[in-house]
Amino acid sequence: MLKNIEKTMVAAFCLAVVWLITAPAVHADDWDKATRITVNQPFEIPGMILPAGTYIVKIVDIPGVRYVVRFLSADESKVCATLIGIPDFRLEPTDKTAITFYEPELNRPSALHNWFYPGHQFGIEFAYPKKQAVAIATAMEEPVIAFKGPAVTVEELLDEPLVAVTPGGEEIEVAEVYPGFTPTPEPELNFETYVKELPRTATPFPVFGLVGLIAAGVASVIRFRR
């Protein structure tokens, strides 16, 4: 009987070690949705054209805001662009990152449309400067989300009212294109429920110390029972 108890306690201890080591990293990645993408040809994003290559795409860490996105170089040493958009939705999530592009104009790169993280129904449809949005809307013959000012910083982007522009350049309310639209964070995420990741410069030794104390207590109980 004691042997069975001892085996059960050891198995539970091993599972606890695996959970403590792996869980924080999983939650942290899911929170900022950091994704590595590789594009084999130049492509257009709001405000510029990026060359072919590998990029890191992630949500900017702003409390209560889940629709500001940053494009970084592959090693994350350079911020290529900071973009804003509106919440987008799909019925069927996929197990891979989904990025779609608008059909390109003649002799122009494809323009980024939206981005969905693996396993999530909610994504982001990107907003373009008005002039760029009108060109895309004309080529696509459908409204495109836009902002009017030359926003550069995150604060300026958040202050910009978003509209939809038609192929003729007319501004209309976003709700006319997406009935029921509200610019709210995606409802499936709540950072308070996530395990906070230790700083990347920290070591796991405090965790191992805690696990060691638990193991010592378990061993003492087993010896006492014997």
C-alpha positions in Angstrom: 0.0 0.0 0.0 2.8 2.4 1.0 4.6 1.6 -2.3 1.5 2.6 -4.3 1.2 5.9 -2.3 4.9 6.6 -2.9 4.6 6.0 -6.6 1.5 8.2 -6.9 3.2 11.1 -5.0 6.3 10.8 -7.1 4.3 10.9 -10.3 2.3 14.0 -9.1 5.6 15.7 -8.2 7.0 15.1 -11.7 3.9 16.5 -13.3 4.1 19.6 -11.1 7.7 20.2 -12.1 6.7 20.0 -15.8 3.8 22.4 -15.3 5.8 25.0 -13.3 8.5 25.1 -16.0 6.4 25.2 -19.1 3.1 27.0 -18.2 4.3 30.6 -17.9 6.0 30.7 -21.3 2.9 29.3 -23.1 0.6 31.9 -21.5 3.0 34.8 -22.3 3.3 33.9 -26.0 -0.5 33.6 -26.2 -1.0 37.0 -24.6 1.1 39.1 -27.1 0.5 36.6 -29.9 4.1 36.9 -31.0 4.3 35.3 -34.5 7.2 34.8 -36.9 6.2 35.2 -40.5 8.2 34.9 -43.7 7.0 36.6 -46.9 8.8 35.8 -50.2 8.0 39.1 -52.0 7.5 42.7 -51.0 4.2 43.6 -49.4 2.3 46.7 -48.5 1.3 47.6 -44.9 -0.3 50.8 -43.7 2.1 53.6 -44.5 4.9 51.7 -46.2 6.1 48.8 -48.3 8.2 46.1 -46.6 10.7 44.0 -48.5 10.5 40.2 -48.6 11.9 38.6 -45.5 11.1 37.3 -42.0 9.3 39.5 -39.4 7.9 39.1 -35.9 4.3 40.3 -35.5 3.0 40.9 -32.0 0.3 42.8 -30.0 1.6 46.0 -28.3 1.2 45.7 -24.6 -1.3 48.4 -23.8 -3.8 47.7 -21.0 -7.3 47.2 -22.4 -6.2 47.6 -26.0 -5.9 44.5 -28.2 -5.8 46.0 -31.7 -2.4 47.8 -31.9 0.2 45.6 -33.7 3.9 45.9 -34.1 6.0 44.6 -37.0 9.6 43.9 -35.9 12.7 42.6 -37.6 13.4 38.8 -37.3 15.7 39.4 -34.3 13.3 41.9 -32.8 16.1 44.6 -32.7 14.2 47.0 -35.0 10.6 48.2 -35.0 9.5 48.3 -38.7 6.0 49.7 -38.1 3.2 50.1 -35.6 -0.2 49.5 -36.9 -3.8 49.9 -35.7 -7.0 48.1 -36.8 -10.4 46.9 -35.7 -11.4 43.6 -34.2 -12.1 41.0 -36.9 -13.9 37.6 -36.5 -13.9 34.3 -38.3 -16.2 31.3 -37.7 -13.5 28.6 -37.9 -10.1 29.1 -36.2 -7.1 27.3 -37.7 -4.1 25.8 -36.1 -1.7 28.0 -38.1 -1.3 31.8 -38.4 -3.6 33.2 -41.0 -2.6 36.5 -42.8 -4.6 37.7 -45.8 -3.9 40.3 -48.4 -6.0 42.5 -50.6 -5.8 41.8 -54.3 -2.9 44.0 -55.6 -3.2 46.9 -58.0 -1.3 46.5 -61.2 2.5 46.5 -60.7 2.1 47.0 -56.9 2.7 44.7 -54.0 -0.2 43.0 -52.2 -1.6 45.0 -49.3 -2.0 43.5 -45.8 -5.7 42.9 -44.9 -6.0 41.0 -41.6 -4.2 38.7 -39.2 -5.5 35.8 -37.1 -3.4 34.0 -34.4 -3.6 30.2 -34.4 -6.6 28.8 -32.5 -8.3 32.2 -32.1 -11.6 33.4 -33.7 -10.8 37.0 -33.1 -8.2 38.8 -35.2 -7.3 42.3 -36.5 -8.3 44.0 -39.7 -5.7 46.8 -40.3 -6.5 50.4 -41.0 -4.7 52.4 -43.6 -4.0 56.1 -44.1 -6.9 57.6 -46.1 -5.1 58.1 -49.4 -3.7 54.5 -49.3 -7.1 53.2 -48.2 -8.8 54.9 -51.2 -6.4 53.3 -53.6 -7.0 49.8 -52.1 -10.8 50.4 -52.0 -10.7 51.4 -55.7 -8.8 48.3 -56.7 -11.0 46.0 -54.5 -14.3 47.8 -55.2 -15.1 47.6 -51.5 -14.8 49.8 -48.4 -11.5 49.8 -46.5 -10.8 50.9 -42.9 -8.9 54.1 -42.7 -7.7 56.9 -40.5 -7.3 60.5 -41.7 -4.2 61.9 -39.9 -0.5 61.2 -40.3 -0.4 59.2 -37.1 3.1 58.0 -36.2 3.2 57.2 -32.4 1.0 54.7 -30.6 -0.7 57.6 -28.8 -1.5 59.3 -32.1 -2.9 56.1 -33.5 -5.1 55.6 -30.5 -6.4 59.1 -30.8 -7.3 58.7 -34.5 -11.0 58.1 -35.3 -11.3 55.2 -37.7 -13.7 55.4 -40.7 -14.4 53.3 -43.7 -13.7 54.8 -47.2 -15.5 53.8 -50.3 -13.9 53.3 -53.8 -15.0 56.8 -54.5 -13.2 58.2 -51.5 -16.4 58.9 -49.4 -16.0 58.5 -45.7 -18.7 56.4 -44.0 -19.1 55.0 -40.5 -17.4 51.7 -39.8 -20.7 50.4 -38.4 -22.2 50.8 -41.9 -19.7 48.2 -43.2 -19.6 46.1 -40.0 -23.1 46.3 -38.3 -22.8 46.1 -34.6 -19.1 47.1 -34.7 -17.6 48.4 -31.4 -13.8 49.0 -31.0 -13.4 46.8 -28.0 -10.7 44.3 -27.0 -11.4 40.8 -28.1 -13.6 39.2 -25.5 -11.9 35.8 -25.3 -8.8 37.2 -23.6 -8.4 38.3 -20.0 -4.9 39.0 -18.8 -5.8 38.6 -15.2 -6.3 34.8 -15.8 -2.9 34.4 -17.3 0.2 33.3 -15.3 2.7 36.1 -15.5 6.1 35.2 -17.0 9.3 35.9 -15.1 11.6 38.4 -16.7 13.8 36.7 -19.3 16.9 37.6 -17.3 15.6 35.7 -14.3 16.5 32.0 -13.6 14.2 29.1 -12.7 16.2 28.4 -9.5 13.5 29.9 -7.1 11.0 27.5 -8.7 13.3 24.5 -8.3 13.9 25.6 -4.6 10.1 25.5 -4.0 9.8 22.1 -5.7 12.7 20.8 -3.6 10.9 21.8 -0.4 7.7 20.1 -1.6 9.6 17.0 -2.4 11.3 17.0 1.0 8.0 17.3 2.7 6.5 14.4 0.7 9.5 12.2 1.6 9.1 13.0 5.3 5.5 12.0 5.2 6.3 8.7 3.5 9.0 7.9 6.0 6.7 8.8 8.9 4.0 6.4 7.5 6.5 3.6 7.3 
